[in-house]
Amino acid sequence: MRKWIILILIISFSFILIFFSTNRGKYVPELELLYEGKMDQIEFGIGSNYNDIIGQWGNPDENVDFMGAVLLVYNDIYFFVNDNQVVGIYYNGEKIIYGTQIGMSDKQLEETLGKPNDTYISHYSELYTDDNLILNYKADKYMVNFEINPESKKIESISIWPKDSKSFT
């Protein structure tokens, strides 16, 4: 009986070690809502219905075609809608999003969320300012891009997208 208990403990411990060694650094608690395709303090996320947003928030400040989608603008929140569903959210306001906020330095961002999964410089983008640095973090099916001004080294915008999205990022 004692041998079985020791064997079970050894196997359990081995699984725990394997799990933590292979998943270490991947889960960031501040990005919890990103796993659902959402941002803090914004009730609608990726996949939300166009009519639900209009029904709850009323008519947007702007409703225009942009990059092949409908862009709904509510002050500092921009919903990209395609086939009546939100496919991206762009934000440049003062709310705390994923433990970060606009105006925070790139160093503070990395202290909060760790190293990004990817980085790139935006060139010829209709969405981001040319030559701004984009820090990209991934969480399951979604990703968040932090647009960093190269001179001030501060966050200018935060946007979320499905991980396989290429059309807007």
Disulfide bonds with the S-S distance in Angstrom:
none
